[in-house]
Amino acid sequence: MRLLLDTHALLWWFSDDPALSPAARKAMAANSNVVLVSAASAWEIATKVRIGRLPGAEELAADFQGFISREGFTTLEITVNHGIRAGLLPGPHKDPFDRMLIAQAQAENLPIATNEQIFEAYGVRRVW
């Protein structure tokens, strides 16, 4: 299975936070799965570090690609198609990072590891 991570799932993986569900943790750890980390997560983490909303993640923001590679995860770049999809998504959900992840999950037919139930309203399968 190819599995896209929501940013909080990635952060909780790195911090070994018990908030990461057992199902998501198992899917992320399975060698048979390709775990994808969106460029949107890099953008979100760097933005939140810059504005002081993600203390302790400075090292992750400074070496994001290194952290991802060491875990054996794969990055998912943002394409023009993803940008158009994210911009045209209906509904009141305003978080630009979530909207991009939803668009990527739709476009690439990916389940996403997230605790946010709103993703299901967009036809995205959650692993949680």
Secondary structure, 3 states (H helix, E strand, C coil): CEEEECHHHHHHHHHCCCCCCHHHHHHHHCCCCEEEEEHHHHHHHHHHHHCCCCCCCHHHHHCHHHHHHHHCCEEECCCHHHHHHHHHCCCCCCCHHHHHHHHHHHHHCCCEECCCHHHHHHCCCECC
